[in-house]
Each structure stands twice: as C-alpha cells, then as structure tokens.
Amino acid sequence: MRDADRFDEFYRGTRVRVLQFLYAACGDLGEAQDAAQEAYTRAWQRWGRVGRSPDPEAWIRVVGWRIVANSWRKQRGRLAAYRRHGLPDPAPAPGENTVALIAALKVLPIDQRIAVVLHHILDLPVAAIAVETGVPVGTVKARLARGRRTLGTLIDMTEANHV
C-alpha cells in the first residue's frame, strides 16, 4: 500500500475522534477544526515517521492540542499588550475620493479592474501584469486604456452629482 493510501485510510479512520477530542478539550468547534486540519497537515508532511509510530492518532491529538494551546498563549499575549498599551488608534474613515474610486472600480469588468489596480495602485509595470495575469502585453495595455476611460467617466459623473 502506498503512503498516500495509508494516510488517507488513517485520516478517514481517525478524523471524527480527533475532532471530537479537540472540540471537547477547547470548547470551540471552529478552533478545533482548524487545529485538527493543521495537525493532519503536519502529519502528512512527516508521514514517513508518524505513520510508523506506535500510535499515529495520539501524535495527531498531541499536535492538535498544542496548536490550540499555542493559539491561547498568543491570545493571552495580545490581551496583555492591549492592557499595557491600549487599543490601537482607530483607522480613519476613507475619504470621499477613496469611496468614489472604490465604487467606480466595482463597476469595471474584473479583467480591467485587476489591470488598473495592479498598475496604478501596486505600481506594477505592464510586462509584470502580463506575466501575472497570463495575457499578452498588448491585452494589458488595452485593459488599462478601457479601464481608465471608464473610470474617468464614472468619477466625472460622481463629481457632477455632488456639485
């Protein structure tokens, strides 16, 4: 039997018990699911060793519990920092121009929106956008031109409505 098949069989045979254990131990189903998923991921990465151990399920439970406990420690550290330093200052509300730009971007077709955001907000060159999106440079240029033209019209209409 291949390692992948052995792991799949192991997973199917233990996943419910491991999740029940973690859920009962921490009291939060979402946290238990996350910890179980991470524990099984780590087991798969080390399956050559874990699969030969006397009790792989125990290994999963221990790792899952440690993940939960580490999460609690991190939360405790954050709480201590909040108590020491206070909450961070609230982020300022977006300005009218930002709200108008986001609203206009939402109207653009997704391919134009991605090109405009990558180029004008992330400052990526056209060639890099072409590679990232898997289209020719000319297509990126056309998307940018159409997107800018549409944005200009939309923003002009927004400004005209606010005057």
N, C-alpha and C positions, 0 to 999 in steps of 0.2 A: 504494500500500500504506500502511495506517495505521501510525502509530508503534508502537502496541501489537503489531501483527502483525510489524513489523520486529524489535522487541525480542525477541518470542517466538522468531522464527526464529534470531536471533543467539544467544539463550540455548541453544536446542536444539543448535546447531552448535558451541558452544564450551565448554559446561559440563564435559564429560568432560576435555578438555585442561587447562582451568584448574584443575580439582580435582586432576588428576594432578600438575601443576606444583606446586601449593601443598603437596600431600601429600609429594612428593619433597623439597621445599625445607624443610619444617618437621618432617617425620617423625611427625606425629600426625594421624591421619585425622579425628578429631573437630574438632580445631583447624582443619584445612584446610577441612572442610565449613563450619564457622562463618564463616571468613574469606571463603570463596567466596560464601556466601549474603549476607553483608554487602556485599561488593564489587558483586554483581549488584544488590542493593537500591539502592546509591548510584548505580550506572549508570542504573538505571531512573528515579531521581529527576532525573537530568541527561541523559536520553536525547536530548533535542534537540541538545545539544552533543556528547555522547560518540558518538552514532550517526553524526554527520557527520565525526568524526575519521578520520584515515587508517587507524588500526588500533585499533578499539574493544577487541579482545581484549587487546592489550598494555596498554591502560588498566586493564582488569579485573585483569590479572596484577599490575601495579604496585600498585594499590589493595589487592588481596588480600594481597600480600607486606607492605605497610605495616601492614595490620591485624595480621598475625602478629607483625611486629617490635614494634609498639606493645604487644601483649599480653606479649611477652617483657620489654620495658622495665618494664612495670607489675609483673610478677612479680619482677624484679630489685629494684625499689624496695621491694616488700613484704618481700623477704628481707633487704634492708639494714635496714629498720625493725625486723624481728624480731631481727636481730643486735644492733641498738642498744638496743632497749627490752625485748626478750624477748617471749615469747608472752603474749597476754592471759590474765588470770586465767580459769580455767575457770568457766563459768556454774554456779551452784549447782543441785543436783538439785531437781526440783519437789517441793513438799511433798505430804503425804498428801491435803490438801484439793484441791489442784490436780489430782492424779491422779484422785481420785474425781469431780471436776467434769467432767473431760475424758471419763472413761468414761461418765458419765451423759449428757453431750451426744451422744456417739456413738449412743446408743440412740434419741434423739429422731428423728422424721421430719425430713428435710432442711429443709422449709419452716419448721418450728418452731425447729429449731436455728439457722438463719440469723437469724430474727427475734430470738431470745433473745440471740445473740452480738452482733448489731448494736446492740440496745438496751442490754443490761446490761454488755457489755464495751467496746464502742466509744462508748457513751453517745449514740447517735443517737436523736432524737425519733421518735415513731411516724409522723408525717407524712413524714419523710425516708425511713424504712424503706419506707413505702408507695410512694413515688416510685421508690426504688431497685429494689424487687422487682416493681413493676408491678401491685400489688394494692390494693384499697381499704383505707382506714384501719381499718375495722371488721374486715377479714380479718387485718390485722396484730395488732390487739388480741386477737382470738380465738386466733391462733397463740401470742402471748405468754402468754395465760392457760393454754392447754393445755400449753405447754412448761414453764412454771413449776410447774404442778401435777404433771406427770410427773417433772420434776427433783426436786421436793420428796420425792416418793415414793421415787425411786431413791436419793437421798442418804440418806434416813432408813433405807432397807434396808441401805445400805453401812455406816452407823454402827452399826446394830444387829448386823451381822455381825462388827464389830471390837470389840465390847464384851465 
